[in-house]
Each structure stands twice: as C-alpha cells, then as structure tokens.
Amino acid sequence: MRPLLLLLSVLCLLTIVSCVPASDHRGWTYADLRLLDPVDDTSTPSTDILAVYTRTSGSDFEIRIDLLDISLAPDYNLLIYLDPSPWGTDPDDWQVEIRIPLEGPAKVFTNNPNLDAHKIVPRLVRDPWLDTVVVRFNSYFLPRDFKVHVLTIRYLPDQINTPDDMAVNISPGGFPPTQRAPLALVFWDVFPAATPAQALRRWDGAHTGPRGERHGLKHILDNAGRYGIPVALLDLKTPASLAALDYLGTTPQIQSLTNRGLLILPDVAFGEPADVSLNFSRRAAAGFGLPASQFVYNASSRFQSAYLAQFFPLDDISHLSLSGRTRLIPIPAADAIQATPDGLSLDVRRALVAAAFTSDLSDLVVLGGDLPHSTWGNENMAGPTFAWIAAHPWIQPLTGDDLMTFGIGTTQPSSFATPIDAWVLLADFEPESNNTLTDLAWQTYLTLDGPSDDGTLRSLRGHYIGQVGSLLAAASWAKDPSSYPSQDDDMNKYSGGEYSLSSQNLFAIIDNRENGAVLTNFFYLDAAGPHQIIAPSSQFTVGLSDPSDWHLELGEAADPSVIPGAFSDDTATWAVDQPTITTESITFTSPEGSVKIYRLMENGIEIIYRGSGSVNTRIPLAVDPQAFYFGPAEYTGSLSPGGWTWGQVNGIQVEVRSEAALSAYSFTDSLPYLSRSEDPDRNYPPGHYLPFPLSVINLQGSGNFKVQISVK
C-alpha cells in the first residue's frame, strides 16, 4: 500500500523509535550486499527477508534489510544480533541484541561488560515505498568484530511468536553474492501517433491508461533517465513516431538517453517488405540524430537474419535463443500486471529472486509489454516501480551490451515464416523511376498495410490502399514529364475514373470515380525534384473517427474523418460528375448542373466554380511531407485577405487565393500547448486533430468563383 505522505508523518510522530526521511544520505550499492535470501520463507510478505546489506559510513555502522513487502503500519517485530561469538552458542555470550518492536522505542541488551547498552542508540529508517529497513549505530560503541543475524517475527496477539524468517552469520566485511537477478525491460507500440492530439495523448495523456489514469511514454523516459535503468523501445524508430516526437520537442531527451546507453532502439521493420521499412527506419533515425542498431524488431514477427540480435516472440520468455548467428531476445507477455503504485508486483519480485538463485545462468526476467495497455506508463506507477528496481542492487537491469553477451538458453530453427511480397503495383514499379514520390508511395503502403490486431481497422485501411497507384503515376511523370500526356482519363492504368493534368513542372490528379471531381493529388517539379502539394488525409492515416461511424461497405467513403482531397464539396462529395476534356482543361458537370473546371497555370492550378448554389469545400495542403518524416522540419503559415500561404520555413511555399470566404488551420496550431500535459478540459484548436503534416483550408462560396493554388 502507498498511503499519503501526511499519514506517514503522523505515524512517525507517534512512535518513539527514531523515524527520519526515507531517502538515504548515500545510495546503497551492490558492493554493500552481504546476503540474498530465498523468497517465500514465510507466508507473510512483511516478514520475508530478501536481502541484507552492511557498510561503514563515517563513524556509523549501517545495516539494511530488504523485505518482500512492508505495509505503512508495521506488523512485525525485528531482531538484530551483533554476535562476536559463533551463532547459537551459550546465550550468556557477549552478543548485542537490538529489539525493534511494532511500537515504542528500540531496546538494546548485552552481557558484554565492555559495552554500555545505553550508549548503543539505534537510528531507524523504515521505508514502506522501497520495502527496506535501515538501522544505524555509532560504531564506536559496538564490539570490534562480530557477525550479524537478522530475525523477523510476525505479531500475533495471544500467541507465542516464533521467528518467521532468519538471515544469520552475515560478515560485515564479506563480499556480495556472485549472482544477481538479470532484468530486461522491453516495450512495443510505444508511440503510435498520426496527429498532434494522438502525440500528446501518447506522450502524457489524461485518462488514457488501462485504468483510466494519466499515462504515456514520458513516464518511461523520465524515470529511465532519473534512475539509470535501460529500456528497450522496440518500434520507436519509425518515421511517423520519430517525427511526432520531434514535433513535441522530445528528440533531445531521446538522444541523451541513447547516448547514456539507457535506450535500446532497434531498427524497425514496421511493415512488409521488411527491407523497405528497415531502410525507412534507418533513414528516419539518422535524420533525427539517432544511430543505426545491431538490434532489430519486426512488427510482423518475421525473422531478420541480417542482424546480430532480434527481439522476437518466443514461447520461452525466460531465456535468449539463437537462430543461425542471430540472437533472439524474448518479448514479454502483453497483459501481465507488473508495475504498481507499490513498485514491482509481488509475483515479479518473487520471479526476480528466483532468477538470482537459479543454477541456469542463462535465466532472466523480461518485463514490459504493449505500452498503451501497460501500467508501466501510468504516472503514479512508473516512478515507484523504477525507483524500486533502482533501490535493489541485487537486480541487474540489462543494457544493450549485456544482451549481446548474455547466455543463450535454446537454439531455434534457422528459418521462420517467409517474407510477404509487396503489393503488385509497387513490386512492378521500375527502380530507375525512384524519387521522393516513390518513397511517399512506399510509406503510404506501409502505413495502410502495416500489422494490426484490429481486423476491422485492417479492412478499413484496405479501402484506401489504391491511392498508392496515384503516387506511383506521379513518380513516373517526375522521371520524364515530356513523355506524359497532358490529359489522361486512366492515368494509373488500373482503376479508371481518375484524370490527370500535366505539364513540364505540374501534375494534378482528379478522382471522379465516386468523389465528385476531387483534386486528390497535386505535384510540382523543380531542380530539387518533385514536391507534393495536395494529398488526401488517408495518405497519412485512416480510422480517426469513432469506429461506430465506419461503414466498410462504402469503399473510400468508409471513414467519415478522411479528407479525400481538395474540393471535396460537402454537398456532393461522393457523386459522379460528367467530364469534358479539352486541350487546356477538364470540366466536370454535376447531375444538378453545377460546373467545376480544372486548368493548369504557369506555377499552379486554377479551379473555377459555376453554379447557383452555395459551396462548402476544403483543400488539404501537404507540402513535402517526406521532409517531415525524415528529419526536423519547420512549417509556417500566414493568413492574408483572400489568401493563405503554407509551407516549410526553408522550403517551398504554397499560396491559395480565392474570392470565396477563406479560413485555414494546420497541425502546428497546438504548438503552444505541447509543453504541458494533455488537459481534457482544454478546447484545443481544430488543427490539433489533423494528420501530420497537413494544413486545411475551408472555403465558403456561392455562384461563380475561382480558386488559385500556386507555388512561390
């Protein structure tokens, strides 16, 4: 139990035994450890001795006793003997007996005529948070040479109370045990974030933990750094996670912890084919100042033989394994309760002590799990649990170097499940056409085809994977713009119903299959290469709306939160318009007779609306999204009368102008709030819920008006 500090203070005042603040003036180390005791010598956790330490500090001799679990109000008596004679000889020997009762002062007895029991005044620290008892003496008044014996006695009224547990014949000048309890902390799904709202929630979210408490990656990183305990974050090094963390301003902390050896960050195969996603993982890591790794993690649980070590779901999670030359490090159970407000759970403590006593030197304890569902990320559980581990030096948290030299328990087959082939459009794409747009196609594919335990979400994502073909068509255009037709009504040669407008430096894709002539993609080419200007929000994520609102039978309209592209009019978003293609433009006429005309300008595109009714429409701007995912990128926007300019500070800028009423918002709108924890009562701006790295323009017009999008 962890009661309030006020209650502890009151109890300290009520007892005559000296009670001082729980923090020691000097931390205890493994060199101070004298004995590690097998667990469950007694059925009462508060009397079960785990370890005994001794040391000399200045003029003081100090003894520390670790117990399995201490409640705030003591329910045991403690006896300590300082015995200059062999244990168990005549009771009249000159031993010093210190009785520490439930209540009242400690009492000291001795038959040694050379010692004055009244001058031996024990000073006591009981720490129910760390389950330790420390007793200090002025060593001047103690025997010269002695052994230490510790006994715990549970208080049972009206009964003869015999010792519950004993630790005897402890030599203050002895050496620590030769074996410690090896511990690996391993987490996955550590930062799934596609919007600022998700990023803040996964960092330090309100009511997001498995028990509805404040929860997030912040509490893992802060405590790992504070207590010097290494942790493995298996899938942190994905482009999306690293970019979102950089947006929050946490990259320096991650770099610092990595440099201190406290973060094990494997390269991540976050989708298949693994070689592509691993390349993206390494590129993103390098862009954000993080090193490549000798460890790897495959989210699809497929074997990666090119790495020295892989985190892998093994049946036996208490041993490392070997396949060929690759070490396989077990991943912990996903649903075990390990971190509590009292520190490690009792079951985990018992497992750690057992690991310290095993004759199998390859035995270890692996803790952690699926972070969003784990109590380790709980604000009120992470700190006490990391502190408990750090305060017990008989536990050995393993670093990356430790894992690379730790003993192997078993050998696995040299091959596992075969890799998954890429989607046919990507597999058949010409390698010589590779450019930043090919990267965007792969990233979109990996995002939408990535592993998930949610079958409904996987089905939802499947409805949007066809947009990869549009990105590949743009990549082909960027390779040789002069060979691409200026208008095309089947531009990706697979689906039909998509139209393109192209020139030497501009490429537009209009989807008229069910979308009411929506500008799904717009690209610009200069000497630096191709740049994406407009993208559907589904290129970056789907499933942001409530799952109860998903309608899988509606195809690309299945997720109402998706912005299918620019000019997806609210009145007829999913209607089919009649196209008319000329040498300079494409005109789309709706069933109601309204007209939407697309035509290219010198450095942009113009859209003309003709009709009698009012129009509400949106324009999602995604200026060079690949820059956001592969290194620090700063975006900026400015609103002027009739216009909105958006882009990277050190990159291209895009201006949108119109006679229609114009307003804009972006993913950067919530930057002022990101230095604080998520506040469920705060009214965050609309851009807080946009996918990275979008800015969205809302237009309200009526009758005839035009919109111009140009690159500056």
C-alpha positions in Angstrom: 0.0 0.0 0.0 1.1 3.6 -0.6 -0.7 6.0 1.7 -0.4 9.7 1.8 2.9 11.2 3.0 0.9 13.1 5.7 -0.2 9.8 7.2 3.4 8.6 7.3 4.5 11.8 9.0 1.8 11.3 11.7 2.9 7.8 12.4 6.5 8.9 12.7 5.4 11.4 15.4 3.5 8.7 17.2 6.4 6.3 17.5 9.3 6.7 20.0 11.7 4.9 17.6 13.6 7.4 15.6 12.0 8.0 12.2 13.9 10.0 9.6 13.1 10.8 5.9 13.2 7.7 3.8 15.9 8.8 1.4 19.4 7.7 2.4 22.3 10.1 2.6 24.2 7.8 0.2 22.8 5.2 -2.1 23.3 1.5 -1.4 25.3 -0.4 -4.0 25.8 -4.0 -4.9 29.2 -3.9 -3.1 27.2 -3.4 0.2 25.1 -6.5 -0.3 26.0 -9.3 2.0 23.2 -11.8 1.7 20.3 -12.6 -0.7 17.6 -14.8 0.8 15.3 -17.1 -1.0 11.8 -15.8 -1.2 8.7 -17.2 0.5 10.5 -18.4 3.6 7.3 -17.2 5.2 3.7 -16.7 4.1 3.7 -13.1 5.3 5.4 -10.7 2.8 6.3 -8.2 5.6 8.4 -10.7 7.4 10.0 -12.4 4.4 13.7 -11.3 4.2 15.0 -10.7 0.7 18.4 -9.2 1.3 20.8 -7.8 4.0 23.4 -5.2 3.5 26.1 -3.7 5.7 28.5 -0.8 5.4 30.5 1.7 7.4 29.8 5.3 6.7 32.0 7.7 8.6 31.5 6.9 12.3 28.4 4.9 11.6 27.8 1.2 11.1 24.7 0.6 9.0 22.5 -2.4 8.3 19.8 -2.5 5.7 17.2 -5.3 5.4 15.1 -5.7 2.3 11.7 -7.3 2.9 9.3 -8.7 0.3 6.6 -6.1 1.1 6.2 -3.6 4.0 2.9 -2.0 4.9 2.9 1.5 6.2 1.9 0.5 9.7 4.5 -2.2 10.8 3.0 -5.6 11.5 6.2 -7.3 12.6 9.0 -7.2 15.2 12.6 -7.1 14.1 15.5 -8.6 16.0 19.1 -7.9 15.1 22.1 -9.6 16.8 25.7 -8.4 16.7 27.5 -11.5 17.8 31.2 -11.7 18.5 30.8 -15.4 19.1 29.5 -18.2 16.9 25.8 -18.1 16.4 23.8 -20.4 18.6 26.3 -20.8 21.4 25.7 -20.1 25.1 23.1 -17.3 25.5 25.3 -15.6 28.0 27.8 -14.8 25.3 28.6 -11.2 24.7 26.2 -10.6 21.9 24.3 -7.3 21.4 20.6 -7.8 20.9 18.5 -5.0 19.3 14.8 -5.4 19.6 12.7 -3.3 17.2 9.1 -3.8 18.2 5.9 -2.8 16.4 5.6 0.2 18.6 7.7 2.0 21.1 11.4 2.5 21.3 14.1 0.1 20.2 15.7 -1.8 23.1 19.3 -2.9 23.3 20.6 -5.7 25.5 24.1 -7.1 26.1 26.0 -9.1 28.7 29.3 -7.7 27.4 30.9 -5.9 30.4 33.0 -3.8 28.0 29.9 -2.3 26.3 27.2 0.1 27.6 23.9 -0.8 26.1 22.5 2.6 27.0 25.1 4.2 24.6 24.1 2.0 21.7 21.2 4.0 20.3 19.9 2.6 17.0 18.5 5.1 14.5 15.9 3.6 12.3 14.5 4.3 8.8 11.5 2.3 7.7 10.7 2.9 4.0 7.4 1.2 3.0 7.8 2.6 -0.5 11.0 0.7 -1.1 10.3 -2.1 1.4 13.5 -1.5 3.3 14.6 -1.0 6.9 17.9 0.7 7.7 19.4 0.7 11.2 22.4 3.0 12.0 24.7 2.8 15.0 27.7 4.8 16.2 30.4 2.2 15.6 32.5 3.4 18.5 30.1 1.7 21.0 29.9 -1.6 19.1 32.0 -4.8 19.5 35.2 -4.8 17.5 34.5 -8.0 15.4 31.0 -9.6 15.1 28.6 -11.4 12.8 25.1 -10.0 12.1 21.9 -12.1 12.5 18.5 -10.7 11.5 15.2 -12.3 12.6 11.6 -11.2 11.7 8.7 -12.1 14.0 5.1 -11.5 12.9 3.0 -10.1 15.7 0.1 -12.5 16.6 -1.9 -11.5 19.7 -2.2 -14.1 22.5 0.3 -16.4 20.8 3.9 -17.4 21.3 5.6 -15.6 18.4 8.5 -17.5 16.9 10.7 -16.2 14.1 9.2 -16.1 10.7 12.4 -15.7 8.8 16.1 -15.6 9.7 19.3 -14.4 8.0 22.3 -15.4 10.0 26.1 -15.4 10.1 26.5 -12.3 8.0 30.0 -11.0 8.0 30.2 -7.1 7.7 33.5 -7.5 5.9 32.2 -10.1 3.5 31.6 -10.0 -0.2 28.3 -9.7 -2.2 26.7 -12.8 -3.7 28.2 -13.8 -7.0 24.8 -13.9 -8.8 22.2 -11.1 -9.4 18.8 -11.1 -11.0 19.1 -10.2 -14.7 16.2 -8.0 -15.9 15.3 -6.8 -19.4 12.6 -4.1 -19.8 11.0 -4.3 -23.3 8.1 -2.3 -24.7 6.4 -2.1 -28.0 3.7 0.0 -29.6 5.5 2.8 -27.8 4.3 5.8 -29.7 1.5 5.3 -32.2 0.7 8.9 -33.2 -0.6 10.3 -36.5 -2.0 13.6 -35.2 -0.9 16.2 -32.6 -3.8 15.0 -30.4 -2.6 11.4 -30.6 1.0 12.5 -30.0 0.2 14.5 -26.8 -2.1 11.7 -25.6 0.6 9.0 -26.1 3.2 11.2 -24.5 1.4 12.3 -21.4 -2.3 11.7 -21.9 -5.1 12.3 -19.5 -7.3 9.3 -18.7 -5.5 7.2 -21.3 -4.0 4.4 -19.3 -5.5 0.9 -18.9 -7.1 2.1 -15.6 -8.2 5.5 -16.9 -5.2 7.3 -15.4 -2.6 9.7 -16.8 -0.4 7.7 -18.9 2.3 7.9 -21.6 5.8 7.3 -22.9 7.0 10.4 -21.0 6.9 8.5 -17.7 9.0 5.7 -19.1 11.7 8.0 -20.4 11.7 10.3 -17.4 12.2 7.5 -15.0 14.7 5.6 -17.1 16.8 8.7 -17.1 16.2 9.5 -13.4 17.1 6.1 -12.1 19.6 5.0 -14.8 17.6 1.9 -15.9 17.9 0.9 -19.5 14.8 0.1 -21.5 14.2 -1.3 -25.0 11.6 0.6 -27.1 11.1 -1.8 -30.0 9.2 0.3 -32.5 10.1 3.8 -31.7 12.4 4.2 -34.7 9.6 4.5 -37.3 9.3 7.7 -39.4 5.9 8.5 -38.0 6.9 8.0 -34.4 10.1 9.9 -34.6 8.5 12.8 -36.5 5.7 13.1 -33.9 8.2 13.1 -31.1 10.3 15.7 -32.7 7.1 17.8 -33.1 6.7 17.5 -29.4 10.2 18.7 -28.8 11.4 15.5 -27.1 14.2 14.5 -29.6 17.0 15.9 -27.4 15.8 13.7 -24.4 15.8 10.6 -26.6 19.2 11.4 -28.0 20.6 12.0 -24.5 19.2 8.7 -23.1 20.5 6.8 -26.1 24.0 8.3 -25.6 23.9 7.3 -22.0 23.1 3.7 -23.0 19.7 3.8 -21.4 17.6 3.3 -24.6 17.8 0.2 -26.8 16.3 1.3 -30.1 16.2 -1.5 -32.6 15.9 -0.8 -36.3 12.2 -1.4 -37.1 10.5 -3.5 -39.8 7.2 -1.8 -39.3 5.7 -3.3 -42.5 6.4 -5.7 -45.3 8.5 -6.0 -47.3 10.9 -5.6 -44.4 13.9 -4.4 -46.4 12.0 -1.3 -47.4 10.6 -0.4 -44.0 14.0 -1.1 -42.4 15.6 1.3 -44.8 13.0 3.9 -43.9 13.6 3.2 -40.2 17.3 3.8 -40.5 16.9 6.9 -42.7 14.4 8.5 -40.2 16.7 7.6 -37.3 19.7 9.2 -39.0 17.6 12.3 -39.8 16.7 12.8 -36.2 20.2 12.1 -34.9 19.8 8.5 -33.7 22.2 5.7 -34.6 21.6 2.5 -36.5 21.4 -0.6 -34.4 22.6 -4.1 -34.1 19.2 -5.0 -32.8 16.1 -5.3 -35.0 12.4 -5.7 -34.4 9.8 -6.9 -36.9 6.3 -6.0 -36.2 5.0 -8.9 -38.2 7.2 -11.3 -36.1 9.3 -12.4 -39.1 12.9 -13.4 -38.8 15.6 -10.9 -39.9 18.8 -12.9 -40.4 21.0 -9.9 -41.3 21.1 -8.6 -37.7 23.1 -9.8 -34.7 20.1 -9.7 -32.4 16.3 -9.6 -32.9 13.5 -9.0 -30.4 11.2 -11.9 -31.1 8.0 -13.6 -29.6 9.5 -16.8 -28.1 7.5 -19.4 -26.3 10.1 -19.4 -23.5 10.3 -15.8 -22.3 12.9 -16.5 -19.6 15.8 -17.3 -22.0 17.5 -15.9 -25.0 17.6 -18.1 -28.1 19.8 -18.4 -31.1 18.9 -18.9 -34.8 22.0 -19.1 -37.0 24.1 -16.2 -35.8 21.2 -14.1 -34.7 20.4 -13.8 -31.0 16.6 -13.9 -30.3 15.6 -11.8 -27.3 12.1 -12.7 -25.9 9.3 -10.3 -25.8 7.3 -10.2 -22.5 3.6 -11.1 -22.1 1.4 -8.3 -23.1 -1.2 -8.3 -20.3 0.8 -9.1 -17.1 0.4 -6.6 -14.2 4.0 -5.7 -13.3 4.2 -2.0 -12.3 2.0 -0.9 -9.3 1.8 2.1 -7.0 3.9 -0.1 -4.6 6.6 -0.8 -7.1 7.0 -4.2 -8.7 4.2 -6.6 -8.1 4.8 -9.4 -5.6 4.8 -12.0 -8.3 7.6 -10.2 -10.2 9.6 -9.7 -7.1 9.5 -13.5 -6.4 10.4 -14.2 -10.0 13.5 -11.9 -9.7 14.7 -13.5 -6.5 14.2 -16.9 -8.2 16.3 -15.8 -11.1 19.1 -14.7 -8.8 19.2 -18.2 -7.2 18.8 -20.3 -10.3 21.6 -22.6 -11.4 20.8 -21.8 -15.0 22.9 -18.7 -15.7 21.0 -18.1 -18.9 17.8 -17.5 -17.0 16.5 -13.9 -17.0 13.3 -12.0 -16.3 11.8 -10.0 -19.2 9.2 -7.3 -18.2 7.4 -4.6 -20.1 4.7 -5.2 -22.8 2.3 -3.3 -25.0 2.9 0.2 -23.6 -0.6 1.7 -24.2 -2.1 -1.3 -22.3 0.6 -1.5 -19.7 0.6 0.0 -16.2 4.3 0.9 -16.8 3.2 4.1 -18.5 1.0 5.1 -15.5 2.1 8.4 -13.9 1.6 7.0 -10.4 3.1 3.6 -11.1 6.1 4.2 -13.3 8.0 6.3 -10.8 7.6 3.9 -7.8 8.4 0.9 -9.9 11.6 2.3 -11.5 12.6 3.5 -8.0 12.1 0.1 -6.5 14.3 -1.5 -9.1 17.0 1.1 -8.7 17.0 0.8 -4.9 17.6 -3.0 -5.0 21.1 -3.6 -6.4 20.6 -7.3 -6.4 18.6 -6.7 -9.5 20.7 -6.2 -12.7 18.9 -4.2 -15.4 20.5 -5.3 -18.7 21.9 -2.8 -21.2 22.2 -3.4 -24.9 25.8 -4.6 -24.4 24.6 -7.0 -21.7 22.0 -8.5 -24.0 24.7 -9.1 -26.7 26.8 -11.2 -24.3 24.2 -12.8 -22.1 24.0 -16.6 -22.1 21.9 -18.4 -24.7 19.3 -20.8 -23.4 18.0 -22.6 -26.5 18.6 -22.9 -30.2 15.8 -22.2 -32.8 15.4 -23.3 -36.4 17.5 -21.2 -38.8 14.4 -20.1 -40.8 10.9 -18.9 -40.0 8.0 -17.6 -41.9 8.7 -16.4 -45.4 8.6 -12.7 -46.1 5.4 -11.1 -47.5 5.5 -9.8 -51.1 4.8 -6.2 -51.8 1.6 -5.1 -53.4 1.7 -5.7 -57.2 1.9 -2.0 -58.2 4.9 -1.4 -56.0 6.6 -4.7 -56.9 6.3 -4.0 -60.6 7.4 -0.3 -60.4 10.6 0.5 -62.3 13.5 1.0 -59.9 15.0 3.7 -62.2 12.0 5.9 -61.5 12.6 6.0 -57.8 12.4 9.5 -56.2 10.8 11.2 -53.2 7.4 10.3 -54.6 8.3 6.7 -54.8 9.2 7.0 -51.1 5.8 8.5 -50.4 4.1 5.6 -52.2 6.0 3.1 -50.1 5.4 5.0 -46.9 1.6 5.1 -47.7 1.6 1.5 -48.5 3.5 0.5 -45.3 1.1 2.7 -43.2 -2.0 1.2 -44.7 -0.8 -2.4 -44.9 1.0 -2.5 -41.5 0.2 -5.2 -39.0 -2.6 -4.6 -36.5 -4.6 -6.8 -34.1 -7.7 -4.9 -35.1 -9.3 -6.8 -38.0 -11.9 -4.1 -38.7 -9.2 -1.4 -38.9 -7.2 -3.6 -41.3 -10.3 -3.9 -43.5 -10.8 -0.1 -43.3 -7.2 0.6 -44.4 -7.6 -1.8 -47.3 -10.2 0.6 -48.9 -7.6 3.3 -49.3 -4.5 1.4 -50.5 -5.3 2.1 -54.1 -4.0 5.7 -53.7 -0.5 4.2 -53.9 -1.1 3.9 -57.6 -1.6 7.7 -57.9 1.7 8.4 -56.2 3.5 6.0 -58.5 1.9 7.6 -61.5 3.3 10.9 -60.2 6.7 9.3 -59.8 6.7 8.2 -63.4 5.7 11.7 -64.5 8.6 13.2 -62.5 11.0 10.9 -64.2 10.1 12.3 -67.7 7.4 15.0 -67.7 7.6 15.5 -71.5 6.6 11.9 -72.2 3.5 12.1 -70.0 0.2 13.1 -71.7 -1.2 16.5 -70.7 -4.6 14.9 -70.1 -5.3 11.3 -69.2 -8.6 9.7 -68.2 -7.0 6.4 -67.0 -3.7 7.7 -65.7 -2.7 4.7 -63.4 -4.0 2.1 -66.0 -5.6 0.1 -63.2 -8.8 1.6 -61.9 -10.1 4.1 -64.4 -12.1 7.2 -63.4 -9.0 9.2 -62.4 -7.9 12.0 -64.6 -4.6 13.9 -64.8 -3.4 17.3 -66.0 0.3 17.6 -66.5 3.0 20.0 -67.8 6.7 20.2 -67.5 6.5 21.2 -63.9 3.0 20.4 -62.7 0.9 17.3 -62.2 -2.6 17.1 -61.0 -4.8 14.0 -60.3 -8.6 14.4 -60.2 -10.6 11.5 -58.9 -14.1 11.3 -60.4 -15.0 7.6 -59.6 -17.2 8.4 -56.7 -15.7 11.6 -55.4 -17.3 14.4 -57.3 -14.2 15.6 -59.2 -11.8 15.9 -56.2 -8.3 17.0 -56.7 -6.7 14.2 -54.8 -3.1 15.0 -55.5 -1.1 17.9 -56.9 2.7 17.9 -57.5 5.3 20.5 -58.5 8.7 19.8 -60.1 11.8 21.9 -59.9 15.6 21.4 -60.0 15.5 19.9 -56.5 13.0 17.2 -57.6 9.3 16.6 -57.3 7.2 18.1 -54.4 3.8 17.0 -53.2 1.4 19.9 -52.7 -2.0 18.3 -52.1 -2.8 14.9 -50.6 -5.8 13.1 -49.2 -5.6 12.7 -45.4 -5.8 8.9 -45.9 -2.2 9.0 -47.3 -1.1 9.5 -43.7 -3.7 7.7 -41.6 -7.3 6.4 -41.5 -9.6 5.4 -38.7 -9.5 8.7 -36.8 -13.3 8.7 -36.5 -15.3 6.7 -34.0 -15.3 3.0 -35.1 -19.1 3.0 -34.8 -19.2 5.5 -37.7 -17.1 3.3 -40.0 -19.1 1.8 -42.9 -16.9 -0.7 -44.7 -19.5 -1.2 -47.4 -18.9 2.4 -48.7 -15.4 1.8 -50.0 -13.3 5.0 -49.8 -16.2 6.7 -48.0 -16.0 4.2 -45.2 -14.2 6.5 -42.8 -16.0 9.9 -42.4 -12.9 11.5 -41.0 -11.0 11.1 -44.3 -10.5 14.3 -46.4 -10.4 12.7 -49.9 -8.6 15.6 -51.4 -9.1 19.2 -52.4 -12.6 20.5 -53.5 -14.4 17.6 -51.9 -17.6 19.6 -51.7 -19.8 18.9 -48.7 -22.9 18.9 -50.8 -21.8 16.2 -53.3 -18.6 14.7 -52.1 -19.4 11.1 -53.3 -21.3 11.9 -56.5 -20.0 11.2 -60.0 -19.7 14.2 -62.4 -19.7 14.2 -66.2 -16.2 15.1 -67.5 -15.4 17.2 -70.6 -11.7 17.2 -71.7 -10.1 19.9 -73.8 -6.6 20.7 -74.6 -6.2 23.1 -71.7 -8.6 21.9 -69.0 -11.0 19.3 -67.7 -14.6 20.4 -66.9 -16.8 18.3 -64.6 -20.6 18.9 -64.6 -22.6 17.6 -61.7 -26.1 15.9 -62.0 -27.5 19.2 -60.7 -25.8 21.2 -63.4 -23.1 22.9 -61.4 -19.7 23.1 -63.0 -16.1 22.6 -61.7 -13.2 23.4 -64.1 -9.6 22.4 -63.5 -6.8 24.1 -65.6 -3.1 24.4 -65.0 -1.4 27.8 -64.7 2.3 28.6 -65.0 3.2 27.7 -61.4 -0.1 26.2 -60.1 -3.6 25.3 -60.8 -6.9 27.2 -61.1 -10.3 25.8 -60.2 -13.4 27.6 -61.4 -16.9 27.0 -59.8 -20.0 27.9 -61.8 -23.4 27.4 -60.3 -26.3 29.0 -58.4 -26.0 27.3 -55.0 -23.6 27.7 -52.1 -20.5 25.6 -51.8 -18.5 24.5 -48.8 -15.3 22.8 -49.7 -11.8 22.0 -48.3 -8.2 22.0 -49.5 -5.7 19.7 -47.7 -2.2 21.0 -48.2 0.7 18.5 -47.7 3.8 20.4 -48.7 6.8 18.0 -49.0 5.5 15.5 -46.3 8.6 13.3 -46.8 10.7 16.1 -45.2 8.6 15.9 -42.1 9.1 12.2 -41.6 12.8 12.0 -42.3 14.2 14.8 -40.2 13.4 18.1 -38.4 11.1 20.2 -40.5 9.5 23.6 -39.5 6.3 24.6 -41.2 4.7 28.0 -41.2 1.5 29.6 -42.4 0.2 33.1 -42.8 -3.3 34.4 -43.5 -3.9 37.4 -45.6 -7.1 38.9 -47.1 -8.3 36.3 -49.5 -5.3 34.1 -49.2 -3.4 31.5 -47.1 0.4 30.8 -47.6 1.7 27.5 -46.2 5.0 25.6 -46.4 8.3 24.8 -44.9 10.4 27.7 -43.4 13.4 26.6 -45.5 11.4 25.1 -48.4 8.8 25.9 -51.0 5.7 27.9 -50.1 2.2 27.4 -51.5 -0.3 30.2 -51.7 -4.1 29.7 -52.1 -6.2 32.6 -53.1 -9.9 32.9 -53.7 -12.9 35.3 -53.8 -14.7 32.8 -51.6 -14.6 33.2 -47.8 -11.4 31.5 -46.7 -10.2 30.2 -43.3 -7.3 27.9 -42.6 -5.9 25.7 -39.8 -2.9 23.4 -39.5 -1.3 20.7 -37.4 1.0 23.4 -35.9 -1.9 25.3 -34.3 -1.5 23.4 -31.0 2.3 24.0 -30.6 1.8 26.5 -27.7 0.2 23.7 -25.7 2.7 20.9 -26.2 5.0 21.8 -23.4 2.2 20.8 -21.0 0.4 17.5 -20.3 -2.8 16.8 -22.1 -5.7 18.7 -20.5 -9.1 17.1 -21.1 -10.8 20.4 -20.3 -8.8 22.4 -22.8 -10.5 23.4 -26.0 -7.7 22.6 -28.4 -7.7 24.2 -31.9 -9.1 22.2 -34.9 -5.6 21.6 -36.3 -4.7 19.6 -33.1 -6.7 16.7 -34.7 -5.3 16.9 -38.2 -3.0 14.2 -39.5 0.7 15.3 -39.7 1.7 17.3 -41.7 -1.5 18.8 -43.1 -2.9 22.3 -43.3 -6.6 22.5 -44.3 -8.3 25.5 -46.0 -12.1 25.9 -45.6 -13.8 27.7 -48.5 -17.4 29.0 -48.5 -18.6 30.4 -51.8 -21.7 30.9 -53.8 -22.5 31.4 -57.5 -19.3 31.8 -59.7 -15.9 32.0 -58.0 -12.4 30.7 -58.6 -9.5 29.3 -56.5 -5.9 29.6 -57.4 -3.1 27.4 -55.9 0.4 28.5 -56.8 3.9 27.6 -55.8 6.0 30.6 -54.7 
